[in-house]
Amino acid sequence: MTTNADGTVVVERRDLYVTVSFPGAAHISQNIYYGPAQARIAFQPDPFDIYQLLTSLAGALVSVAAFLIFFVPFAYMRRGTG
């Protein structure tokens, strides 16, 4: 894991927990020592959003209706020419 110029770490969550560890570093010439550290963060799941579900279902129904309205007449007309 690396940090940007501000020292901020950006972590992408792939699981419920993210564990970050730092082994420590020493710069003897500058008399600087960073001790080892470890942190574990638990993320809360996103709440269920009924409005998002209904919007998705409505979009799906509109897509099916548009397909039926625009495709079925052409399929019907083409059936007679084949």
N, CA, C and O atoms as CSV, one atom per row, in Angstrom:
chain,resi,resn,atom,element,x,y,z
A,1,MET,N,N,0.844,-1.154,0.000
A,1,MET,CA,C,0.000,0.000,0.000
A,1,MET,C,C,0.896,1.225,0.000
A,1,MET,O,O,1.876,1.277,0.743
A,2,THR,N,N,0.578,2.187,-0.807
A,2,THR,CA,C,1.361,3.416,-0.858
A,2,THR,C,C,0.471,4.604,-0.552
A,2,THR,O,O,-0.754,4.522,-0.633
A,3,THR,N,N,1.100,5.695,-0.203
A,3,THR,CA,C,0.362,6.922,0.107
A,3,THR,C,C,0.633,7.956,-0.976
A,3,THR,O,O,1.602,7.855,-1.728
A,4,ASN,N,N,-0.239,8.945,-1.038
A,4,ASN,CA,C,-0.004,10.041,-1.977
A,4,ASN,C,C,0.873,11.099,-1.306
A,4,ASN,O,O,1.402,10.854,-0.222
A,5,ALA,N,N,1.034,12.247,-1.918
A,5,ALA,CA,C,1.914,13.289,-1.389
A,5,ALA,C,C,1.447,13.817,-0.038
A,5,ALA,O,O,2.263,14.294,0.751
A,6,ASP,N,N,0.144,13.740,0.241
A,6,ASP,CA,C,-0.401,14.211,1.526
A,6,ASP,C,C,-0.320,13.152,2.614
A,6,ASP,O,O,-0.634,13.431,3.771
A,7,GLY,N,N,0.094,11.951,2.261
A,7,GLY,CA,C,0.150,10.874,3.236
A,7,GLY,C,C,-1.158,10.127,3.381
A,7,GLY,O,O,-1.317,9.339,4.313
A,8,THR,N,N,-2.097,10.359,2.478
A,8,THR,CA,C,-3.403,9.706,2.535
A,8,THR,C,C,-3.350,8.366,1.822
A,8,THR,O,O,-2.804,8.253,0.725
A,9,VAL,N,N,-3.923,7.353,2.457
A,9,VAL,CA,C,-3.995,6.021,1.869
A,9,VAL,C,C,-5.408,5.797,1.347
A,9,VAL,O,O,-6.384,6.027,2.062
A,10,VAL,N,N,-5.515,5.351,0.108
A,10,VAL,CA,C,-6.816,5.035,-0.478
A,10,VAL,C,C,-6.911,3.522,-0.583
A,10,VAL,O,O,-6.054,2.874,-1.184
A,11,VAL,N,N,-7.970,2.963,0.011
A,11,VAL,CA,C,-8.151,1.519,0.063
A,11,VAL,C,C,-9.457,1.172,-0.629
A,11,VAL,O,O,-10.482,1.806,-0.384
A,12,GLU,N,N,-9.422,0.167,-1.493
A,12,GLU,CA,C,-10.638,-0.328,-2.123
A,12,GLU,C,C,-11.137,-1.525,-1.332
A,12,GLU,O,O,-10.399,-2.485,-1.108
A,13,ARG,N,N,-12.382,-1.463,-0.915
A,13,ARG,CA,C,-12.959,-2.522,-0.081
A,13,ARG,C,C,-13.468,-3.648,-0.949
A,13,ARG,O,O,-14.240,-3.416,-1.879
A,14,ARG,N,N,-13.042,-4.875,-0.655
A,14,ARG,CA,C,-13.530,-6.064,-1.343
A,14,ARG,C,C,-14.194,-7.031,-0.376
A,14,ARG,O,O,-14.696,-8.076,-0.789
A,15,ASP,N,N,-14.199,-6.699,0.878
A,15,ASP,CA,C,-14.738,-7.583,1.892
A,15,ASP,C,C,-15.321,-6.702,2.991
A,15,ASP,O,O,-15.292,-5.476,2.889
A,16,LEU,N,N,-15.843,-7.320,4.029
A,16,LEU,CA,C,-16.406,-6.562,5.137
A,16,LEU,C,C,-15.326,-5.861,5.940
A,16,LEU,O,O,-15.571,-4.792,6.500
A,17,TYR,N,N,-14.135,-6.442,6.007
A,17,TYR,CA,C,-13.045,-5.879,6.789
A,17,TYR,C,C,-11.879,-5.508,5.887
A,17,TYR,O,O,-11.638,-6.148,4.863
A,18,VAL,N,N,-11.164,-4.471,6.281
A,18,VAL,CA,C,-9.920,-4.090,5.620
A,18,VAL,C,C,-8.860,-3.996,6.699
A,18,VAL,O,O,-9.037,-3.288,7.691
A,19,THR,N,N,-7.761,-4.705,6.511
A,19,THR,CA,C,-6.652,-4.670,7.461
A,19,THR,C,C,-5.472,-3.988,6.792
A,19,THR,O,O,-5.066,-4.363,5.692
A,20,VAL,N,N,-4.926,-2.990,7.461
A,20,VAL,CA,C,-3.786,-2.243,6.953
A,20,VAL,C,C,-2.646,-2.408,7.931
A,20,VAL,O,O,-2.829,-2.238,9.137
A,21,SER,N,N,-1.467,-2.737,7.424
A,21,SER,CA,C,-0.316,-2.861,8.313
A,21,SER,C,C,0.872,-2.112,7.721
A,21,SER,O,O,1.001,-1.982,6.504
A,22,PHE,N,N,1.734,-1.624,8.605
A,22,PHE,CA,C,2.927,-0.885,8.232
A,22,PHE,C,C,4.085,-1.473,9.019
A,22,PHE,O,O,4.065,-1.443,10.250
A,23,PRO,N,N,5.093,-2.009,8.341
A,23,PRO,CA,C,6.154,-2.697,9.063
A,23,PRO,C,C,7.094,-1.779,9.826
A,23,PRO,O,O,7.884,-2.259,10.639
A,24,GLY,N,N,7.035,-0.484,9.594
A,24,GLY,CA,C,7.946,0.457,10.236
A,24,GLY,C,C,9.073,0.821,9.295
A,24,GLY,O,O,9.349,0.093,8.342
A,25,ALA,N,N,9.722,1.933,9.552
A,25,ALA,CA,C,10.835,2.380,8.714
A,25,ALA,C,C,11.790,3.194,9.570
A,25,ALA,O,O,11.388,3.864,10.521
A,26,ALA,N,N,13.047,3.121,9.213
A,26,ALA,CA,C,14.062,3.876,9.953
A,26,ALA,C,C,14.944,4.633,8.973
A,26,ALA,O,O,15.409,4.087,7.973
A,27,HIS,N,N,15.160,5.900,9.286
A,27,HIS,CA,C,16.109,6.738,8.555
A,27,HIS,C,C,17.138,7.192,9.581
A,27,HIS,O,O,16.997,8.252,10.191
A,28,ILE,N,N,18.167,6.383,9.763
A,28,ILE,CA,C,19.151,6.627,10.828
A,28,ILE,C,C,19.880,7.937,10.604
A,28,ILE,O,O,20.195,8.636,11.567
A,29,SER,N,N,20.155,8.287,9.357
A,29,SER,CA,C,20.894,9.528,9.094
A,29,SER,C,C,20.098,10.763,9.506
A,29,SER,O,O,20.684,11.807,9.793
A,30,GLN,N,N,18.774,10.657,9.538
A,30,GLN,CA,C,17.922,11.792,9.916
A,30,GLN,C,C,17.334,11.623,11.310
A,30,GLN,O,O,16.515,12.438,11.736
A,31,ASN,N,N,17.738,10.582,12.024
A,31,ASN,CA,C,17.216,10.278,13.360
A,31,ASN,C,C,15.689,10.160,13.364
A,31,ASN,O,O,15.021,10.660,14.269
A,32,ILE,N,N,15.151,9.496,12.345
A,32,ILE,CA,C,13.702,9.308,12.239
A,32,ILE,C,C,13.413,7.815,12.274
A,32,ILE,O,O,14.060,7.029,11.581
A,33,TYR,N,N,12.441,7.436,13.082
A,33,TYR,CA,C,12.003,6.040,13.127
A,33,TYR,C,C,10.480,6.014,13.206
A,33,TYR,O,O,9.876,6.657,14.065
A,34,TYR,N,N,9.881,5.269,12.307
A,34,TYR,CA,C,8.429,5.065,12.332
A,34,TYR,C,C,8.184,3.649,12.817
A,34,TYR,O,O,8.651,2.687,12.208
A,35,GLY,N,N,7.466,3.523,13.890
A,35,GLY,CA,C,7.196,2.214,14.457
A,35,GLY,C,C,6.160,1.455,13.658
A,35,GLY,O,O,5.381,2.056,12.919
A,36,PRO,N,N,6.141,0.121,13.799
A,36,PRO,CA,C,5.141,-0.675,13.087
A,36,PRO,C,C,3.736,-0.377,13.611
A,36,PRO,O,O,3.551,-0.056,14.785
A,37,ALA,N,N,2.765,-0.490,12.728
A,37,ALA,CA,C,1.375,-0.218,13.106
A,37,ALA,C,C,0.459,-1.120,12.290
A,37,ALA,O,O,0.803,-1.547,11.188
A,38,GLN,N,N,-0.715,-1.402,12.853
A,38,GLN,CA,C,-1.728,-2.181,12.155
A,38,GLN,C,C,-3.089,-1.655,12.561
A,38,GLN,O,O,-3.316,-1.319,13.723
A,39,ALA,N,N,-3.989,-1.586,11.600
A,39,ALA,CA,C,-5.350,-1.117,11.864
A,39,ALA,C,C,-6.318,-2.004,11.098
A,39,ALA,O,O,-6.015,-2.454,9.993
A,40,ARG,N,N,-7.478,-2.256,11.682
A,40,ARG,CA,C,-8.528,-3.031,11.023
A,40,ARG,C,C,-9.819,-2.240,11.122
A,40,ARG,O,O,-10.209,-1.800,12.203
A,41,ILE,N,N,-10.473,-2.065,9.996
A,41,ILE,CA,C,-11.697,-1.270,9.929
A,41,ILE,C,C,-12.819,-2.157,9.427
A,41,ILE,O,O,-12.650,-2.865,8.434
A,42,ALA,N,N,-13.966,-2.130,10.100
A,42,ALA,CA,C,-15.148,-2.857,9.656
A,42,ALA,C,C,-16.097,-1.866,8.998
A,42,ALA,O,O,-16.357,-0.791,9.539
A,43,PHE,N,N,-16.606,-2.225,7.844
A,43,PHE,CA,C,-17.524,-1.357,7.113
A,43,PHE,C,C,-18.960,-1.794,7.365
A,43,PHE,O,O,-19.257,-2.985,7.461
A,44,GLN,N,N,-19.831,-0.823,7.467
A,44,GLN,CA,C,-21.256,-1.103,7.614
A,44,GLN,C,C,-21.839,-1.393,6.231
A,44,GLN,O,O,-21.478,-0.719,5.267
A,45,PRO,N,N,-22.714,-2.360,6.112
A,45,PRO,CA,C,-23.339,-2.614,4.805
A,45,PRO,C,C,-24.235,-1.451,4.407
A,45,PRO,O,O,-24.768,-0.741,5.259
A,46,ASP,N,N,-24.391,-1.267,3.108
A,46,ASP,CA,C,-25.264,-0.210,2.610
A,46,ASP,C,C,-26.712,-0.573,2.928
A,46,ASP,O,O,-27.103,-1.731,2.780
A,47,PRO,N,N,-27.511,0.403,3.365
A,47,PRO,CA,C,-28.914,0.099,3.673
A,47,PRO,C,C,-29.691,-0.230,2.403
A,47,PRO,O,O,-29.364,0.245,1.315
A,48,PHE,N,N,-30.719,-1.048,2.561
A,48,PHE,CA,C,-31.561,-1.428,1.431
A,48,PHE,C,C,-32.378,-0.222,0.992
A,48,PHE,O,O,-33.008,0.438,1.819
A,49,ASP,N,N,-32.373,0.066,-0.293
A,49,ASP,CA,C,-33.084,1.219,-0.837
A,49,ASP,C,C,-34.210,0.726,-1.740
A,49,ASP,O,O,-33.969,0.303,-2.871
A,50,ILE,N,N,-35.452,0.784,-1.228
A,50,ILE,CA,C,-36.611,0.293,-1.976
A,50,ILE,C,C,-36.865,1.132,-3.220
A,50,ILE,O,O,-37.337,0.613,-4.231
A,51,TYR,N,N,-36.557,2.424,-3.157
A,51,TYR,CA,C,-36.804,3.294,-4.307
A,51,TYR,C,C,-35.855,2.966,-5.462
A,51,TYR,O,O,-36.250,3.026,-6.627
A,52,GLN,N,N,-34.630,2.625,-5.148
A,52,GLN,CA,C,-33.693,2.227,-6.185
A,52,GLN,C,C,-34.142,0.920,-6.840
A,52,GLN,O,O,-34.034,0.764,-8.056
A,53,LEU,N,N,-34.642,-0.012,-6.040
A,53,LEU,CA,C,-35.149,-1.273,-6.579
A,53,LEU,C,C,-36.344,-1.029,-7.500
A,53,LEU,O,O,-36.412,-1.596,-8.591
A,54,LEU,N,N,-37.282,-0.191,-7.069
A,54,LEU,CA,C,-38.462,0.094,-7.886
A,54,LEU,C,C,-38.080,0.807,-9.173
A,54,LEU,O,O,-38.663,0.537,-10.223
A,55,THR,N,N,-37.117,1.709,-9.110
A,55,THR,CA,C,-36.661,2.409,-10.309
A,55,THR,C,C,-36.029,1.425,-11.282
A,55,THR,O,O,-36.258,1.516,-12.488
A,56,SER,N,N,-35.245,0.495,-10.780
A,56,SER,CA,C,-34.631,-0.517,-11.644
A,56,SER,C,C,-35.684,-1.406,-12.293
A,56,SER,O,O,-35.595,-1.708,-13.483
A,57,LEU,N,N,-36.679,-1.825,-11.520
A,57,LEU,CA,C,-37.755,-2.659,-12.069
A,57,LEU,C,C,-38.561,-1.904,-13.114
A,57,LEU,O,O,-38.933,-2.472,-14.141
A,58,ALA,N,N,-38.834,-0.623,-12.859
A,58,ALA,CA,C,-39.578,0.178,-13.827
A,58,ALA,C,C,-38.781,0.324,-15.120
A,58,ALA,O,O,-39.349,0.251,-16.210
A,59,GLY,N,N,-37.474,0.527,-15.008
A,59,GLY,CA,C,-36.635,0.627,-16.197
A,59,GLY,C,C,-36.630,-0.669,-16.983
A,59,GLY,O,O,-36.644,-0.651,-18.214
A,60,ALA,N,N,-36.611,-1.790,-16.285
A,60,ALA,CA,C,-36.648,-3.084,-16.957
A,60,ALA,C,C,-37.973,-3.281,-17.684
A,60,ALA,O,O,-37.996,-3.766,-18.816
A,61,LEU,N,N,-39.065,-2.910,-17.044
A,61,LEU,CA,C,-40.381,-3.046,-17.682
A,61,LEU,C,C,-40.502,-2.156,-18.914
A,61,LEU,O,O,-41.086,-2.560,-19.920
A,62,VAL,N,N,-39.953,-0.953,-18.838
A,62,VAL,CA,C,-39.981,-0.049,-19.998
A,62,VAL,C,C,-39.158,-0.647,-21.134
A,62,VAL,O,O,-39.555,-0.560,-22.297
A,63,SER,N,N,-38.028,-1.247,-20.814
A,63,SER,CA,C,-37.200,-1.865,-21.851
A,63,SER,C,C,-37.924,-3.016,-22.530
A,63,SER,O,O,-37.875,-3.139,-23.754
A,64,VAL,N,N,-38.589,-3.853,-21.763
A,64,VAL,CA,C,-39.340,-4.976,-22.330
A,64,VAL,C,C,-40.488,-4.462,-23.184
A,64,VAL,O,O,-40.730,-4.981,-24.274
A,65,ALA,N,N,-41.196,-3.447,-22.701
A,65,ALA,CA,C,-42.311,-2.890,-23.462
A,65,ALA,C,C,-41.822,-2.273,-24.772
A,65,ALA,O,O,-42.451,-2.451,-25.815
A,66,ALA,N,N,-40.703,-1.549,-24.719
A,66,ALA,CA,C,-40.167,-0.947,-25.945
A,66,ALA,C,C,-39.750,-2.027,-26.929
A,66,ALA,O,O,-39.963,-1.879,-28.132
A,67,PHE,N,N,-39.168,-3.095,-26.446
A,67,PHE,CA,C,-38.784,-4.202,-27.323
A,67,PHE,C,C,-40.020,-4.787,-28.000
A,67,PHE,O,O,-40.020,-5.020,-29.209
A,68,LEU,N,N,-41.064,-5.023,-27.224
A,68,LEU,CA,C,-42.277,-5.607,-27.803
A,68,LEU,C,C,-42.941,-4.667,-28.796
A,68,LEU,O,O,-43.436,-5.105,-29.834
A,69,ILE,N,N,-42.955,-3.395,-28.488
A,69,ILE,CA,C,-43.615,-2.426,-29.373
A,69,ILE,C,C,-42.867,-2.287,-30.688
A,69,ILE,O,O,-43.488,-2.205,-31.747
A,70,PHE,N,N,-41.535,-2.260,-30.633
A,70,PHE,CA,C,-40.765,-2.009,-31.847
A,70,PHE,C,C,-40.355,-3.275,-32.595
A,70,PHE,O,O,-40.164,-3.227,-33.811
A,71,PHE,N,N,-40.216,-4.388,-31.915
A,71,PHE,CA,C,-39.735,-5.594,-32.586
A,71,PHE,C,C,-40.863,-6.466,-33.135
A,71,PHE,O,O,-40.767,-6.970,-34.255
A,72,VAL,N,N,-41.903,-6.642,-32.375
A,72,VAL,CA,C,-42.979,-7.558,-32.768
A,72,VAL,C,C,-43.595,-7.184,-34.119
A,72,VAL,O,O,-43.791,-8.077,-34.943
A,73,PRO,N,N,-43.912,-5.909,-34.392
A,73,PRO,CA,C,-44.479,-5.608,-35.719
A,73,PRO,C,C,-43.537,-5.965,-36.870
A,73,PRO,O,O,-43.983,-6.469,-37.900
A,74,PHE,N,N,-42.244,-5.707,-36.701
A,74,PHE,CA,C,-41.295,-6.048,-37.765
A,74,PHE,C,C,-41.168,-7.557,-37.919
A,74,PHE,O,O,-41.067,-8.056,-39.039
A,75,ALA,N,N,-41.173,-8.275,-36.831
A,75,ALA,CA,C,-41.104,-9.739,-36.911
A,75,ALA,C,C,-42.349,-10.293,-37.583
A,75,ALA,O,O,-42.268,-11.250,-38.354
A,76,TYR,N,N,-43.491,-9.703,-37.298
A,76,TYR,CA,C,-44.749,-10.150,-37.893
A,76,TYR,C,C,-44.745,-9.891,-39.409
A,76,TYR,O,O,-45.136,-10.751,-40.198
A,77,MET,N,N,-44.293,-8.679,-39.799
A,77,MET,CA,C,-44.256,-8.349,-41.231
A,77,MET,C,C,-43.223,-9.194,-41.959
A,77,MET,O,O,-43.440,-9.558,-43.114
A,78,ARG,N,N,-42.131,-9.509,-41.332
A,78,ARG,CA,C,-41.080,-10.282,-41.981
A,78,ARG,C,C,-41.492,-11.757,-42.140
A,78,ARG,O,O,-41.032,-12.441,-43.053
A,79,ARG,N,N,-42.336,-12.217,-41.267
A,79,ARG,CA,C,-42.782,-13.609,-41.316
A,79,ARG,C,C,-43.487,-13.914,-42.636
A,79,ARG,O,O,-43.370,-15.021,-43.161
A,80,GLY,N,N,-44.213,-12.941,-43.170
A,80,GLY,CA,C,-44.937,-13.148,-44.410
A,80,GLY,C,C,-44.048,-13.147,-45.644
A,80,GLY,O,O,-44.444,-13.691,-46.675
A,81,THR,N,N,-42.830,-12.540,-45.571
A,81,THR,CA,C,-41.967,-12.474,-46.752
A,81,THR,C,C,-41.045,-13.666,-46.868
A,81,THR,O,O,-40.494,-13.888,-47.947
A,82,GLY,N,N,-40.844,-14.443,-45.823
A,82,GLY,CA,C,-39.878,-15.538,-45.835
A,82,GLY,C,C,-40.437,-16.751,-46.408
A,82,GLY,O,O,-39.750,-17.768,-46.491
